[in-house]
Amino acid sequence: MKARQGSRLAVLGAGKMGGILLQAFLRSRVVNPRSLSATVAHPERARLLSRHFPFPVTVDNRAAAERADVLLLCVKPQVVAAALEAISPVMNARKLLISVAASVPTRYIEERLPRGVRVVRAMPNTPATIGAGITAVCAGSSAGAADLHAARELFDTVGRTVVVDEKHMDAVTALSASGPAYIYVVLESLAEAGVKVGLPREMATLLAAQTVSGAARMVLETGSHPALLKDAVTTPAGCTIDGLMELEEGKLRVTLIKAVVKATQRASELLFS
């Protein structure tokens, strides 16, 4: 089933990520706007968004789920159980549920829905806002290749997608979903360093941001290992090797590794916190 072939799609929880995805779906027209609907938690917010979007926004998850063929579950992990309880009576094996709730396993969702409901789990990140995101998807026990394809078709509108085994989803959450925050710290530090050595702050920030962006593109577009690209910048007896020595002395490498490991451990706990 392809998302664009007349499917009715409901976004349950049109908050930060849900709103980003809705805007992308409208821009790309991967789904007909007349086939879209969304829900939020508060009536005032629903009224506001209904004036902004060309489709209905309500607070009724069950009614939205009943009308939809594909559901995008974008609520917080702590309220997933309540959302599933509300929609369970209208769910069946003809419906596809795609969950972006961090740390919520497909089995947890399947146990709270009728047998045979197809579940796909997805983990996007915030650069999806500008179409530069990365989303990992995995299939539940009843979902097949066509369901993964439908999910990828949706998330391709906000960047790249990859298929992973579900056992890796907490690591994905820690690396790519939390990762932008780590990179912002690195970028901010580079900009502060530029100010320290005399650059105007606006110029230092631009230089740092474009450098980070360009370095990432080099990895993506050349396919080269980051270590090889680093070596290409590091000339004998040059200034780069002195800078790298300071990074090693400050344990930047191991600190970033430990950040991802710690965030992975925390990701496995979110559902029950």
C-alpha positions in Angstrom: 0.0 0.0 0.0 1.4 3.4 -1.0 0.6 6.3 1.2 -0.3 8.5 -1.7 -2.8 6.2 -3.4 -6.0 7.6 -1.8 -5.1 6.6 1.8 -6.7 8.6 4.6 -4.0 9.6 7.1 -4.5 10.8 10.7 -1.8 12.4 12.8 -2.6 11.7 16.4 -0.7 14.3 18.4 0.0 17.3 16.1 2.6 18.7 18.5 6.2 19.5 17.6 7.1 16.5 15.4 3.6 15.9 14.3 3.3 19.5 13.1 6.7 19.2 11.3 5.5 16.1 9.5 2.1 17.6 8.6 3.8 20.6 7.0 6.0 18.3 5.0 3.1 16.2 3.8 1.3 19.3 2.6 4.4 20.6 0.8 5.2 17.3 -0.9 1.6 16.3 -1.5 2.6 12.8 -0.6 -1.0 12.6 0.9 -4.0 14.5 -0.6 -4.8 17.3 1.9 -8.5 16.2 1.8 -7.4 12.8 3.1 -5.6 14.3 6.2 -6.7 14.9 9.7 -5.0 15.5 13.0 -5.7 15.6 16.8 -4.3 17.5 19.7 -4.9 17.4 23.4 -6.7 20.7 24.0 -9.8 22.2 22.2 -8.3 25.7 22.0 -5.2 24.3 20.2 -7.5 22.3 17.9 -9.4 25.4 16.9 -6.2 27.4 16.3 -4.7 24.6 14.1 -8.0 24.1 12.2 -7.7 27.7 11.0 -4.1 27.1 9.9 -4.4 23.7 8.2 -6.7 22.8 5.3 -8.1 19.7 7.1 -9.9 19.1 10.4 -8.0 19.1 13.7 -9.9 17.8 16.7 -9.3 16.3 20.2 -11.0 13.0 19.3 -8.4 10.3 18.7 -11.0 7.6 18.3 -13.0 9.4 15.6 -9.8 10.3 13.7 -8.6 6.7 13.9 -11.9 5.3 12.8 -11.8 7.3 9.6 -8.1 6.7 8.8 -6.3 4.0 6.9 -2.9 5.1 8.2 -2.3 6.5 11.6 0.8 8.4 12.7 1.1 8.2 16.5 3.1 11.2 17.6 2.2 11.5 21.3 4.7 11.4 24.2 5.7 7.9 25.5 4.0 8.4 28.8 0.5 8.9 27.2 0.8 6.1 24.5 -1.2 3.7 26.6 -4.1 6.1 27.0 -4.1 6.9 23.3 -4.1 3.2 22.3 -6.9 2.5 24.7 -9.0 5.2 23.1 -8.4 4.0 19.5 -8.4 0.2 20.1 -12.1 -0.3 19.5 -11.9 1.0 16.0 -8.6 -0.6 14.9 -8.3 -3.6 12.7 -5.9 -5.5 10.4 -6.7 -3.1 7.5 -5.1 -0.2 9.3 -1.4 0.7 9.6 -0.2 2.5 12.7 3.2 4.2 12.5 4.5 5.3 15.9 7.1 8.0 16.5 6.9 7.7 20.3 10.4 7.3 21.6 11.3 4.1 23.4 7.9 2.4 22.9 8.4 -1.1 21.4 6.1 -2.4 18.6 5.2 -5.3 20.9 3.9 -2.8 23.6 1.6 -1.3 21.0 0.5 -4.6 19.5 -0.5 -5.9 22.9 -3.0 -3.0 23.3 -4.6 -3.3 19.8 -6.6 -6.0 18.1 -4.7 -8.9 16.6 -3.3 -8.2 13.1 -3.0 -4.4 13.3 0.2 -3.5 11.4 2.6 -1.5 13.4 5.7 0.3 12.2 8.0 2.2 14.6 9.8 5.3 13.4 12.4 7.6 15.0 12.9 10.9 13.1 14.9 13.9 14.3 14.4 17.7 14.4 16.4 18.6 11.3 13.2 17.2 9.6 12.0 20.8 10.1 14.1 21.9 7.1 13.9 18.6 5.2 17.3 17.5 6.4 16.3 14.8 8.9 17.1 11.1 9.2 14.4 8.6 10.2 14.9 5.0 11.2 12.0 2.6 10.8 11.4 -1.0 11.8 8.5 -3.3 11.4 6.3 -5.0 14.1 5.2 -8.6 13.9 2.3 -8.1 11.5 3.9 -5.4 9.3 5.5 -6.3 6.0 7.7 -4.8 3.3 4.8 -2.7 1.9 4.1 -1.2 5.3 7.8 -0.2 5.7 7.7 1.3 2.1 4.6 3.3 3.1 6.3 4.6 6.2 9.5 5.5 4.3 7.5 7.3 1.6 6.1 9.5 4.3 9.4 10.2 6.1 11.3 10.7 2.9 9.5 14.0 2.7 11.6 15.3 5.6 15.0 13.8 4.7 16.5 10.3 4.5 15.2 7.1 5.9 16.8 3.8 6.9 15.4 0.4 8.0 16.9 -1.1 11.1 16.2 -4.0 13.4 14.1 -3.0 16.4 16.8 -3.9 18.8 18.7 -0.9 17.6 16.0 1.7 18.0 17.1 3.0 21.4 20.6 3.5 20.0 19.1 5.3 17.0 17.2 7.5 19.5 20.4 8.3 21.4 22.5 8.9 18.3 20.4 10.6 15.6 17.4 11.9 17.5 19.5 13.3 20.4 22.5 13.9 18.2 21.6 17.4 16.9 21.9 18.7 20.5 25.5 17.3 20.7 26.4 18.9 17.4 24.9 22.3 18.6 27.2 22.1 21.6 30.2 21.5 19.3 29.1 24.2 16.9 28.6 26.7 19.8 32.0 25.8 21.2 33.7 26.4 17.8 32.0 29.7 17.4 33.0 30.8 21.0 36.6 29.8 20.1 36.4 32.0 17.0 35.3 34.9 19.3 38.2 34.1 21.6 40.7 34.5 18.8 39.3 37.7 17.6 36.5 37.0 15.1 33.1 38.9 15.3 30.5 36.6 16.8 28.2 36.6 13.8 31.1 35.7 11.5 32.4 33.0 13.9 29.0 31.4 14.1 28.6 31.4 10.3 32.1 29.9 9.8 31.4 27.2 12.4 28.0 26.3 11.1 29.0 26.1 7.4 32.1 24.1 8.4 30.0 21.6 10.3 27.5 21.4 7.5 30.2 21.0 4.8 32.1 18.3 6.8 28.8 16.3 7.1 28.1 16.6 3.4 31.6 15.4 2.6 30.9 12.2 4.6 27.5 11.7 3.0 28.4 12.5 -0.6 31.9 10.9 -0.8 31.1 7.9 1.3 34.6 8.2 2.8 35.3 7.2 6.4 35.5 10.3 8.7 39.0 9.3 9.7 40.2 9.4 6.1 38.6 12.8 5.6 40.2 14.1 8.9 43.6 12.8 7.7 43.2 14.7 4.4 42.9 18.0 6.4 45.8 17.2 8.7 49.0 18.2 7.0 52.4 17.3 8.5 53.6 19.8 11.1 50.5 22.0 10.4 48.1 23.7 12.7 45.3 21.1 12.5 47.4 18.4 14.2 47.9 20.7 17.2 44.2 21.3 17.4 43.5 17.6 17.2 46.0 16.9 20.0 44.1 19.4 22.2 40.8 17.5 21.4 42.4 14.2 22.4 43.8 15.6 25.6 40.4 17.0 26.4 38.8 13.6 25.7 36.2 15.0 23.3 36.0 11.6 21.4 35.4 9.5 24.5 33.0 12.1 25.9 30.8 12.0 22.8 30.8 8.2 22.9 29.8 8.2 26.5 27.0 10.7 25.7 25.5 8.3 23.2 25.8 5.3 25.5 24.2 7.2 28.4 21.4 8.5 26.2 20.8 4.9 24.9 20.4 3.7 28.4 17.9 6.5 29.2 16.0 5.9 26.0 15.2 2.4 27.2 13.6 3.9 30.3 11.4 6.6 28.9 8.2 4.6 28.6 8.2 3.8 32.3 9.4 7.1 33.7 
